Amino acid sequence: MILNNVKLYGGNRPVNIIVDGDRIADVPGNNDNISSDDPLQLHFNNVVAFPGFINSHDHIDFNLFPQMGDRLFDNYNDWGKYTLKKYREDIDRVLKIPLQLRVLWGIYKNLLCGITTVINHGQRIDIDEPVINVFQNCHCLHSVEFEKNWKYKLNGSSSEKLFVIHIGEGKDAYSKKEIDKLIRWNLFRKNIIGVHGIAMTEKQAESFKALVWCPASNYFMFNETARVDILKENTSVIFGTDSTLTAGWNLWDHLRQAKEASLVNDEELFSMLTLKPATVWGFGNLGAIEKNKAADIVIAKSKSANNSSEHFFKTNPEDILLIVHNGSIKLFDSVLLEQLQKDEISKMSFSKIIVNGSEKYVYGDLPALIKEVKKYYPEVIFPIVSTE
């Protein structure tokens, strides 16, 4: 496959991306001589290409919930008690949907936003041939408050896997003390990735391999977020969406909210979804569009002729024209349908949906999934329209 005449994020010179199997074979310049006998060539105009994003924190089976909370809280414990009491019926309605259906939608939620790798936080879930990469090869602890026997789980394992835990998710003294408690009981200095860290200090950050920043979730629950402008000097900061329990489905809204916070610059924010998490999680073949990297590629309409980062973050799911994961097309816009048909690419494995007025073809039978979910929860609201 050759993706012709695209500009990489941050660059102004058009290139062609040559995909061979599940790898990027080369990224020559637009005017370089390209063999014409390749099985599939797609031609673009005024687009931006970027690596498939890495979402470092989601609960993929929790993305059919509406956001829950009508006030601000001091910490996650307060939020949990409040929501369990006030939204009990809403919670029960969603939990009646079979786990596998909830998981599948969580995967599609990520795909539609340009995410090709998501780290799932929670109990390991069996997934048959996921549309994108769902990473679960780590030790997930919920939190100091809610994870039973967390001290033993943290210190009793000889595994070299990373530990991931919600920590410092609040703005009160308790939230800060909780971080100290975790650090004190990390007796064997296991590599821990903390999630949220709103109450985290510079000194505390030194004890963590990385911090997952989830600003949309933080602002919804607490109207505060981690001081990543300071913490980034003491640990790696990567980006997560959390689930729709506390944040909207659209990653791009999260990124714009992060920009408005003015805690990091555009290049740092982009890196939090690409190269930095690839390093933190050990995905050496992800995070960049370069020769020999994995062919995880997203192509979207460019919002400006000069391909500026400022305009890049105005992107939305409807602007995405193509998503390639491991060298295979997982989503494409209807504007590419004619080119794909010319190359005898069957659309039988794809289903048609409408995303904010834009017609897309997505791998798998997403309309059937929506129908099945609505058998259990007819009132559920999806951010897309099924055409079937």
Secondary structure, DSSP 8 states (H G I E B T S, - for coil): -EEEEEEETT--S-EEEEEETTEEEE--BTTS---TT-S-EEE-SSEEEEE-EEEEEE-GGGTTS----SS--SBHHHHHHHHHHHTHHHHHHHHTS-HHHHHHHHHHHHHHTTEEEEEE-SS----SS-SSEEE--SEEE--TTTSTTHHHHHHS------EEEEES-BSSHHHHHHHHHHHHH-TT---EEEEE-TT--HHHHTT-SEEEE-HHHHHHHHS----HHHHTTTSEEEE----TTTS-S-HHHHHHHHHHHTSS-HHHHHHTTTHHHHHHHT-TT-SS--TTSB--EEEEE-SSTT--HHHHTT--GGGEEEEEETTEEEEEEGGGHHHHHHTT---TTEEEEEETTEEEEEES-HHHHHHHHHHH-TT---SSEE--
